[in-house]
Amino acid sequence: MAVEYTLHINGRDYVTSENKSILRYLRDDLHLTSVKDGCSEGACGTCTIIVDNRAVKSCVLTTKLAQGHDIVTIEGLTEREQEAFVYAFGAAGAVQCGFCIPGMVMAGAALCRRTPDPTDLEISQAIKGNVCRCTGYKRILVGIKRAAAILRGDE
């Protein structure tokens, strides 16, 4: 008898009988390409998603272990969150090649959901598992800080 895993992703339930990384499930089965595949080993953070309001690298989480948890990708962020991060990252110049940005946004969004007015240190800690080779972390930090201000209604 086949085992089935029920996954709650972006507000909807999905069922799969395959136990594989959530990264592969999101990209290959659901075609959610905002979740980038940078290393498939948990080292770079480009595949970061939100699981129960915490940033998690999707390449190291399996469909079996993800059952019973609330999973959010960029597509599942609220429209307000999406617009805040698009504007804030653009205004800060935190975009360069853009490959790492979805993971950075998801790490920032998870932080903002838990801590609406994060300090520079909290932001640095939130993105410490995410690698950026082009932009540099200062602009990303400024972008997350500005997105948080927008989401609080201060900007």
JOVEN-V998295 format. One record per backbone hydrogen bond with DSSP energy under -0.5 kcal/mol. CO is the residue of the C=O (numbers start at 1). NH is the residue of the N-H. If there is no record, write none. Layout:
# JOVEN-V998295
CO NH
CO NH
This chain:
# JOVEN-V998295
5 7
5 16
6 68
7 9
7 14
8 71
9 12
12 9
14 7
16 5
18 20
20 63
21 25
22 26
23 27
24 28
24 29
25 29
25 30
26 32
31 33
32 35
34 36
36 38
44 131
45 48
46 36
47 58
49 51
49 56
50 72
51 54
54 51
56 49
56 58
57 60
58 22
58 23
58 61
61 22
62 66
63 67
64 67
66 69
69 8
69 71
70 52
71 10
72 50
73 76
73 77
74 77
78 82
79 83
80 84
81 85
82 86
83 87
84 88
85 89
86 90
87 91
88 92
89 93
89 94
90 93
93 95
95 98
98 102
100 103
100 104
101 105
102 106
103 107
104 108
105 109
106 110
107 111
108 112
109 113
110 114
111 115
115 118
119 123
120 124
121 125
122 126
123 127
125 128
127 130
136 140
137 141
138 142
139 143
140 144
141 145
142 146
143 147
144 148
145 149
146 150
147 151
148 152
149 153
149 154
149 155
150 153
